[in-house]
Amino acid sequence: MTRGTLLTLTCALTLSLGLGGCGGDDDPAGPRPSASASASPTVDDEEIAVAAAYTAFLEEKRTIENSGTVPEDAYEATVAPVRIEKERALARQYAESGLVRVGQSEVKDPEVVDLSGDSATLVVCENEDGWGFKPKGQEVQYPENGWGPRGMKVVRVDDRWLVAEPIDQSQLPAKDCGA
């Protein structure tokens, strides 16, 4: 799925969820149909949900690592239960070492390369050059690596998609992340 397609689908899904059933009594078109809880999600809807799960995880990770504090409920909304404590431990290790991240990474071109039942593999292009480290208050310049592929296993737990684990770089399908 291309970035443009994903963006279009995300916008369409957002609009359909946000505007569904908004018609009022004075609306000549009448009420708009809303998404039904019994309707089966399409593959595109699932792919959007998988990509959104990674985006939510990354936003939470940035917030935690940039703040240097780990909330008690960290990652409960974005990470699969089997992975929560690993993510918290990493964040605590950073915080206890006085290591705070600054800035943020960039992500583009999300692609669901495998979607089987309650499991999906998501591959994105990510650039962490703008997401540095500030150990004990000192800014550190690291070599820039630019864009590169990253992969995540994402799983459905109950009715939502959650990040389960990163995929080793050597096991990722080919993905061109050039400029």
PASEBA-1860 file (N, C-alpha, C; in nm, 3 decimals):
! residues 179
1> MTRGTLLT> 0.086/-0.116/0.000/0.000/0.000/0.000/0.090/0.123/0.000 ~ 0.065/0.214/-0.091/0.149/0.334/-0.098/0.109/0.433/0.010 ~ 0.198/0.528/0.033/0.173/0.630/0.134/0.048/0.710/0.101 ~ 0.033/0.744/-0.029/-0.085/0.821/-0.069/-0.214/0.743/-0.048 ~ -0.209/0.614/-0.082/-0.327/0.530/-0.063/-0.361/0.519/0.085 ~ -0.257/0.497/0.167/-0.280/0.485/0.311/-0.337/0.616/0.367 ~ -0.282/0.729/0.323/-0.332/0.858/0.370/-0.477/0.877/0.328 ~ -0.509/0.846/0.203/-0.646/0.859/0.155/-0.740/0.770/0.235
9> LTCALTLS> -0.698/0.644/0.257/-0.782/0.552/0.333/-0.798/0.597/0.478 ~ -0.690/0.647/0.537/-0.698/0.697/0.674/-0.794/0.814/0.683 ~ -0.783/0.907/0.589/-0.874/1.022/0.589/-1.019/0.977/0.570 ~ -1.040/0.885/0.478/-1.176/0.837/0.454/-1.231/0.768/0.577 ~ -1.148/0.687/0.643/-1.194/0.618/0.763/-1.223/0.718/0.874 ~ -1.134/0.816/0.891/-1.154/0.918/0.993/-1.283/0.995/0.969 ~ -1.305/1.035/0.844/-1.427/1.109/0.812/-1.551/1.023/0.832 ~ -1.543/0.896/0.791/-1.661/0.812/0.805/-1.693/0.786/0.951
17> LGLGGCGG> -1.591/0.771/1.034/-1.617/0.747/1.176/-1.660/0.875/1.247 ~ -1.601/0.988/1.207/-1.633/1.114/1.273/-1.764/1.174/1.230 ~ -1.804/1.150/1.106/-1.925/1.214/1.056/-2.045/1.121/1.047 ~ -2.025/0.992/1.064/-2.134/0.896/1.052/-2.246/0.928/1.149 ~ -2.368/0.933/1.101/-2.483/0.957/1.186/-2.494/1.101/1.234 ~ -2.436/1.196/1.161/-2.437/1.335/1.205/-2.559/1.411/1.158 ~ -2.641/1.353/1.073/-2.756/1.424/1.020/-2.855/1.457/1.130 ~ -2.910/1.575/1.126/-3.008/1.616/1.226/-3.146/1.617/1.167
25> DDDPAGPR> -3.246/1.662/1.246/-3.384/1.668/1.197/-3.397/1.767/1.083 ~ -3.313/1.871/1.083/-3.325/1.971/0.978/-3.235/1.937/0.858 ~ -3.174/1.822/0.859/-3.088/1.779/0.749/-3.176/1.715/0.643 ~ -3.188/1.778/0.524/-3.277/1.723/0.422/-3.233/1.586/0.374 ~ -3.106/1.555/0.383/-3.060/1.424/0.338/-3.089/1.317/0.441 ~ -3.127/1.358/0.561/-3.155/1.261/0.666/-3.025/1.213/0.731 ~ -3.038/1.123/0.825/-2.919/1.075/0.894/-2.827/0.998/0.800 ~ -2.700/1.017/0.820/-2.602/0.943/0.741/-2.583/0.806/0.805
33> PSASASAS> -2.557/0.707/0.724/-2.534/0.574/0.782/-2.404/0.574/0.863 ~ -2.407/0.505/0.974/-2.286/0.495/1.055/-2.230/0.354/1.047 ~ -2.105/0.340/1.086/-2.042/0.209/1.083/-2.114/0.117/1.181 ~ -2.141/-0.002/1.138/-2.211/-0.099/1.222/-2.109/-0.183/1.297 ~ -2.135/-0.211/1.422/-2.046/-0.295/1.502/-2.041/-0.436/1.447 ~ -2.143/-0.477/1.376/-2.146/-0.613/1.324/-2.082/-0.624/1.186 ~ -2.052/-0.512/1.124/-1.991/-0.516/0.991/-1.849/-0.570/1.000 ~ -1.813/-0.654/0.904/-1.678/-0.710/0.902/-1.582/-0.606/0.846
41> PTVDDEEI> -1.469/-0.587/0.913/-1.372/-0.491/0.860/-1.309/-0.545/0.732 ~ -1.275/-0.455/0.642/-1.209/-0.495/0.519/-1.059/-0.503/0.544 ~ -0.987/-0.563/0.449/-0.843/-0.572/0.461/-0.782/-0.432/0.470 ~ -0.831/-0.339/0.390/-0.780/-0.202/0.396/-0.801/-0.141/0.534 ~ -0.919/-0.163/0.594/-0.945/-0.112/0.728/-0.847/-0.172/0.827 ~ -0.821/-0.301/0.813/-0.727/-0.369/0.904/-0.586/-0.313/0.886 ~ -0.545/-0.291/0.762/-0.411/-0.236/0.736/-0.398/-0.097/0.795 ~ -0.502/-0.017/0.784/-0.501/0.117/0.844/-0.490/0.106/0.995
49> AVAAAYTA> -0.564/0.013/1.054/-0.559/-0.005/1.199/-0.422/-0.053/1.246 ~ -0.357/-0.139/1.169/-0.223/-0.187/1.202/-0.124/-0.071/1.198 ~ -0.129/0.009/1.093/-0.039/0.125/1.082/-0.068/0.225/1.194 ~ -0.193/0.246/1.227/-0.230/0.338/1.335/-0.179/0.288/1.470 ~ -0.178/0.157/1.489/-0.125/0.100/1.615/0.022/0.133/1.630 ~ 0.097/0.122/1.523/0.240/0.155/1.529/0.260/0.305/1.553 ~ 0.181/0.387/1.487/0.190/0.531/1.506/0.162/0.568/1.652 ~ 0.061/0.509/1.711/0.027/0.537/1.851/0.140/0.493/1.944
57> FLEEKRTI> 0.196/0.376/1.917/0.310/0.327/1.997/0.427/0.423/1.987 ~ 0.459/0.463/1.865/0.574/0.552/1.845/0.553/0.687/1.914 ~ 0.432/0.739/1.908/0.401/0.865/1.977/0.422/0.850/2.128 ~ 0.373/0.740/2.184/0.389/0.718/2.328/0.537/0.700/2.363 ~ 0.610/0.624/2.283/0.753/0.601/2.306/0.829/0.733/2.304 ~ 0.800/0.817/2.205/0.867/0.949/2.198/0.837/1.031/2.324 ~ 0.712/1.036/2.363/0.672/1.115/2.480/0.744/1.067/2.606 ~ 0.748/0.937/2.626/0.812/0.881/2.746/0.963/0.904/2.743
65> ENSGTVPE> 1.026/0.867/2.633/1.172/0.879/2.627/1.219/1.024/2.623 ~ 1.138/1.114/2.568/1.176/1.256/2.566/1.155/1.321/2.702 ~ 1.065/1.266/2.784/1.037/1.326/2.915/1.130/1.275/3.024 ~ 1.182/1.153/3.006/1.267/1.095/3.108/1.189/1.039/3.226 ~ 1.056/1.028/3.212/0.974/0.968/3.317/0.889/0.857/3.256 ~ 0.864/0.755/3.337/0.788/0.640/3.290/0.660/0.630/3.373 ~ 0.546/0.666/3.314/0.419/0.655/3.388/0.391/0.511/3.428 ~ 0.316/0.496/3.535/0.282/0.363/3.585/0.208/0.280/3.480
73> DAYEATVA> 0.125/0.345/3.400/0.047/0.273/3.299/0.110/0.278/3.160 ~ 0.240/0.305/3.154/0.309/0.318/3.026/0.287/0.197/2.937 ~ 0.256/0.224/2.814/0.243/0.126/2.706/0.121/0.034/2.716 ~ 0.037/0.049/2.815/-0.080/-0.039/2.826/-0.176/-0.024/2.708 ~ -0.181/0.094/2.649/-0.275/0.118/2.539/-0.215/0.090/2.402 ~ -0.083/0.069/2.394/-0.021/0.057/2.262/0.061/-0.070/2.240 ~ 0.092/-0.142/2.347/0.181/-0.258/2.335/0.110/-0.383/2.385 ~ 0.134/-0.494/2.316/0.076/-0.623/2.356/0.126/-0.658/2.497
81> PVRIEKER> 0.040/-0.721/2.578/0.077/-0.751/2.716/0.212/-0.822/2.732 ~ 0.248/-0.910/2.640/0.375/-0.982/2.653/0.497/-0.892/2.634 ~ 0.478/-0.772/2.582/0.590/-0.681/2.551/0.596/-0.559/2.642 ~ 0.488/-0.532/2.716/0.481/-0.409/2.797/0.600/-0.394/2.890 ~ 0.632/-0.495/2.967/0.739/-0.481/3.066/0.875/-0.460/3.001 ~ 0.898/-0.516/2.884/1.025/-0.492/2.813/1.038/-0.345/2.775 ~ 0.930/-0.287/2.724/0.933/-0.146/2.686/0.949/-0.056/2.808 ~ 0.880/-0.088/2.916/0.892/-0.010/3.039/1.035/-0.019/3.094
89> ALARQYAE> 1.092/-0.139/3.093/1.228/-0.159/3.146/1.329/-0.075/3.068 ~ 1.316/-0.072/2.936/1.406/0.009/2.854/1.391/0.157/2.889 ~ 1.267/0.203/2.898/1.242/0.343/2.931/1.294/0.377/3.071 ~ 1.275/0.286/3.167/1.327/0.308/3.303/1.480/0.313/3.303 ~ 1.541/0.227/3.225/1.687/0.224/3.217/1.739/0.358/3.163 ~ 1.676/0.410/3.061/1.713/0.541/3.009/1.698/0.646/3.119 ~ 1.582/0.649/3.183/1.553/0.750/3.285/1.651/0.741/3.402 ~ 1.676/0.621/3.451/1.767/0.604/3.565/1.911/0.640/3.530
97> SGLVRVGQ> 1.946/0.630/3.403/2.081/0.666/3.359/2.093/0.815/3.326 ~ 1.982/0.887/3.340/1.983/1.029/3.305/1.984/1.053/3.155 ~ 1.942/0.953/3.080/1.942/0.961/2.935/1.803/1.001/2.886 ~ 1.796/1.116/2.824/1.670/1.166/2.770/1.687/1.182/2.620 ~ 1.585/1.147/2.547/1.590/1.167/2.402/1.533/1.304/2.370 ~ 1.579/1.359/2.260/1.531/1.490/2.215/1.492/1.481/2.068 ~ 1.389/1.556/2.032/1.342/1.555/1.895/1.247/1.440/1.870 ~ 1.245/1.392/1.748/1.161/1.278/1.716/1.209/1.214/1.586
105> SEVKDPEV> 1.175/1.088/1.570/1.207/1.019/1.446/1.101/1.054/1.342 ~ 1.132/1.023/1.218/1.035/1.041/1.110/1.000/0.904/1.055 ~ 0.876/0.887/1.016/0.829/0.760/0.961/0.752/0.789/0.833 ~ 0.774/0.704/0.733/0.699/0.717/0.608/0.676/0.579/0.547 ~ 0.590/0.574/0.451/0.562/0.455/0.371/0.529/0.329/0.450 ~ 0.431/0.335/0.541/0.393/0.212/0.612/0.334/0.110/0.514 ~ 0.371/-0.014/0.534/0.323/-0.120/0.445/0.299/-0.247/0.527 ~ 0.178/-0.296/0.522/0.148/-0.423/0.587/0.184/-0.531/0.486
113> VDLSGDSA> 0.287/-0.609/0.519/0.335/-0.710/0.424/0.278/-0.848/0.452 ~ 0.216/-0.864/0.567/0.153/-0.992/0.600/0.041/-0.963/0.700 ~ -0.078/-1.007/0.667/-0.192/-0.992/0.756/-0.265/-1.125/0.758 ~ -0.249/-1.196/0.870/-0.308/-1.328/0.883/-0.384/-1.336/1.014 ~ -0.515/-1.329/1.006/-0.596/-1.339/1.126/-0.567/-1.227/1.223 ~ -0.513/-1.262/1.340/-0.487/-1.163/1.445/-0.341/-1.121/1.451 ~ -0.268/-1.138/1.343/-0.127/-1.103/1.340/-0.094/-1.032/1.210 ~ -0.007/-0.932/1.219/0.033/-0.858/1.100/0.181/-0.821/1.111
121> TLVVCENE> 0.244/-0.808/0.996/0.380/-0.758/0.990/0.374/-0.623/0.920 ~ 0.426/-0.522/0.988/0.427/-0.387/0.934/0.571/-0.348/0.908 ~ 0.598/-0.296/0.790/0.730/-0.244/0.756/0.714/-0.097/0.722 ~ 0.799/-0.014/0.782/0.797/0.130/0.757/0.939/0.174/0.721 ~ 0.949/0.294/0.669/1.078/0.359/0.654/1.089/0.457/0.769 ~ 1.199/0.450/0.842/1.215/0.536/0.959/1.353/0.601/0.956 ~ 1.357/0.725/1.003/1.481/0.801/1.011/1.490/0.857/1.153 ~ 1.586/0.808/1.230/1.603/0.854/1.368/1.707/0.964/1.382
129> DGWGFKPK> 1.755/1.019/1.271/1.857/1.123/1.278/1.811/1.245/1.358 ~ 1.683/1.273/1.356/1.629/1.388/1.430/1.584/1.354/1.571 ~ 1.618/1.234/1.618/1.575/1.190/1.752/1.699/1.147/1.828 ~ 1.768/1.246/1.882/1.895/1.220/1.947/1.883/1.189/2.095 ~ 1.999/1.183/2.158/2.009/1.154/2.301/2.073/1.272/2.372 ~ 2.033/1.293/2.495/2.089/1.397/2.577/2.124/1.334/2.713 ~ 2.238/1.261/2.719/2.274/1.197/2.844/2.317/1.298/2.949 ~ 2.252/1.290/3.065/2.283/1.379/3.178/2.294/1.525/3.135
137> GQEVQYPE> 2.203/1.566/3.049/2.193/1.705/3.009/2.289/1.748/2.900 ~ 2.373/1.661/2.852/2.470/1.695/2.749/2.422/1.647/2.612 ~ 2.416/1.738/2.518/2.374/1.703/2.381/2.485/1.619/2.316 ~ 2.447/1.509/2.252/2.545/1.422/2.187/2.510/1.411/2.038 ~ 2.609/1.429/1.954/2.590/1.415/1.810/2.632/1.273/1.770 ~ 2.542/1.201/1.710/2.570/1.068/1.660/2.578/1.075/1.509 ~ 2.645/0.980/1.447/2.648/0.978/1.300/2.506/0.963/1.247 ~ 2.480/1.030/1.137/2.348/1.019/1.075/2.341/0.892/0.992
145> NGWGPRGM> 2.232/0.820/1.007/2.211/0.696/0.932/2.108/0.710/0.822 ~ 2.026/0.816/0.828/1.924/0.837/0.726/1.809/0.739/0.736 ~ 1.739/0.725/0.626/1.620/0.640/0.620/1.658/0.494/0.610 ~ 1.583/0.411/0.680/1.603/0.267/0.672/1.476/0.194/0.708 ~ 1.462/0.069/0.665/1.341/-0.007/0.695/1.339/-0.051/0.842 ~ 1.221/-0.052/0.898/1.197/-0.105/1.032/1.073/-0.194/1.022 ~ 1.072/-0.297/1.100/0.958/-0.387/1.098/0.906/-0.414/1.237 ~ 0.776/-0.433/1.246/0.710/-0.463/1.372/0.606/-0.571/1.349
153> KVVRVDDR> 0.600/-0.661/1.444/0.489/-0.757/1.448/0.380/-0.688/1.529 ~ 0.261/-0.684/1.475/0.147/-0.618/1.539/0.039/-0.725/1.553 ~ -0.023/-0.731/1.670/-0.123/-0.835/1.695/-0.255/-0.773/1.741 ~ -0.362/-0.845/1.711/-0.492/-0.801/1.759/-0.516/-0.864/1.897 ~ -0.546/-0.780/1.993/-0.581/-0.825/2.127/-0.721/-0.771/2.152 ~ -0.816/-0.862/2.168/-0.957/-0.826/2.177/-0.996/-0.750/2.050 ~ -1.031/-0.622/2.062/-1.078/-0.549/1.944/-0.979/-0.443/1.896 ~ -0.853/-0.451/1.936/-0.757/-0.348/1.894/-0.623/-0.411/1.856
161> WLVAEPID> -0.551/-0.339/1.771/-0.419/-0.381/1.728/-0.316/-0.318/1.820 ~ -0.216/-0.400/1.861/-0.110/-0.355/1.951/0.025/-0.402/1.900 ~ 0.128/-0.323/1.924/0.263/-0.360/1.884/0.309/-0.476/1.971 ~ 0.364/-0.579/1.907/0.407/-0.697/1.981/0.559/-0.705/1.993 ~ 0.630/-0.687/1.881/0.775/-0.697/1.888/0.838/-0.645/1.760 ~ 0.960/-0.595/1.773/1.032/-0.553/1.652/1.078/-0.676/1.574 ~ 1.096/-0.659/1.446/1.146/-0.766/1.361/1.292/-0.737/1.330 ~ 1.376/-0.837/1.346/1.518/-0.823/1.319/1.539/-0.773/1.176
169> QSQLPAKD> 1.632/-0.677/1.162/1.660/-0.617/1.030/1.689/-0.725/0.925 ~ 1.760/-0.830/0.962/1.798/-0.934/0.865/1.678/-1.015/0.817 ~ 1.565/-1.006/0.884/1.448/-1.083/0.846/1.339/-1.000/0.779 ~ 1.368/-0.873/0.755/1.270/-0.787/0.691/1.262/-0.813/0.541 ~ 1.142/-0.802/0.485/1.133/-0.808/0.339/1.200/-0.684/0.280 ~ 1.241/-0.693/0.157/1.307/-0.580/0.091/1.214/-0.459/0.088 ~ 1.267/-0.343/0.123/1.190/-0.218/0.118/1.287/-0.107/0.085 ~ 1.256/-0.032/-0.020/1.340/0.080/-0.061/1.299/0.204/0.017
177> CGA> 1.389/0.254/0.100/1.360/0.373/0.180/1.440/0.493/0.134 ~ 1.494/0.487/0.014/1.570/0.599/-0.039/1.487/0.725/-0.045 ~ 1.555/0.837/-0.028/1.495/0.971/-0.028/1.352/0.966/-0.059
END
